[in-house]
Amino acid sequence: MARKTNYGFDRREREKTRAMKRAERQRVKQEKSAERKEQPDDGKSPEQDYENFDR
């Protein structure tokens, strides 16, 4: 006789892996944000840099 499938367990495992991936992405995002805050700002926006870019 075949075993009864355990859909609840499978679903919980998928949710757990998704939560771990989300947490990792959030951690990387926060690190990048902190890195940007630490760097000195030269007062130029990226658009200004693009306008002065030699083609």
C-alpha positions as CSV (number, residue, x, y, z in Angstrom):
1,M,0.0,0.0,0.0
2,A,1.3,3.4,-0.9
3,R,2.1,6.0,1.7
4,K,-0.1,9.0,2.2
5,T,1.5,12.1,0.7
6,N,2.6,14.8,3.1
7,Y,1.6,18.0,1.3
8,G,1.7,20.1,4.4
9,F,5.4,19.3,5.1
10,D,6.3,20.0,1.5
11,R,4.6,23.3,1.6
12,R,6.3,24.3,4.9
13,E,9.7,23.3,3.4
14,R,9.1,25.5,0.3
15,E,8.0,28.4,2.5
16,K,11.1,28.0,4.7
17,T,13.4,28.1,1.7
18,R,11.6,31.1,0.3
19,A,11.9,32.9,3.7
20,M,15.6,32.1,3.9
21,K,16.1,33.5,0.4
22,R,14.1,36.6,1.3
23,A,16.2,37.1,4.4
24,E,19.4,36.8,2.5
25,R,18.3,39.3,-0.1
26,Q,17.2,41.7,2.6
27,R,20.6,41.3,4.4
28,V,22.5,42.1,1.2
29,K,20.3,45.1,0.5
30,Q,20.9,46.4,4.0
31,E,24.7,45.9,3.6
32,K,24.7,47.8,0.3
33,S,22.6,50.6,1.9
34,A,25.0,50.9,4.8
35,E,28.0,50.9,2.4
36,R,26.5,53.8,0.4
37,K,25.9,55.7,3.6
38,E,29.5,55.4,4.6
39,Q,30.9,56.6,1.3
40,P,31.3,60.4,1.0
41,D,28.8,62.0,-1.4
42,D,30.3,64.3,-4.1
43,G,27.0,66.1,-4.5
44,K,26.4,64.9,-8.1
45,S,23.4,62.9,-9.2
46,P,23.9,60.0,-11.6
47,E,22.1,62.0,-14.3
48,Q,24.7,64.8,-14.0
49,D,27.5,62.3,-14.4
50,Y,25.8,60.9,-17.6
51,E,25.4,64.4,-19.1
52,N,29.1,65.0,-18.7
53,F,30.1,61.7,-20.1
54,D,32.2,61.8,-23.3
55,R,30.8,59.6,-26.0
